Amino acid sequence: MKRTDPQHIAKIIDSVMLEGPDANQVLQQRASYLWVEIVGPGINRYTTRRYVKDGVLHVYLSSAPLKNELSFNRRQLVEQLNRAVGADVITDIEFH
């Protein structure tokens, strides 16, 4: 068995998860998790639920005016989420 240099456990887990058959699903879930960092705590306060299905991030909001405002910025949000994840895994965002 070949010896390798020590690696951080997070790096090892990421490499294993991103090489498997469910890599796209892992990246989609990571994008859902990063929603908070992209929109910030003020908007996240009105987010009640979010999930990814078939590349579409579904976001449930408790504020109708905020839902309308975010729908205008949908393309920018998709680009920011994909940039944060490092791959084009989110194709659209649907606000409910």
Secondary structure, 3 states (H helix, E strand, C coil): CCCCCCCCHHHHHHHHHHHCCCHHHHHHHHHHHCHHHHHHHHHHCCEEEEEEECCEEEEEECCHHHHHHHHHCHHHHHHHHHHHHCCCCCCEEEEC
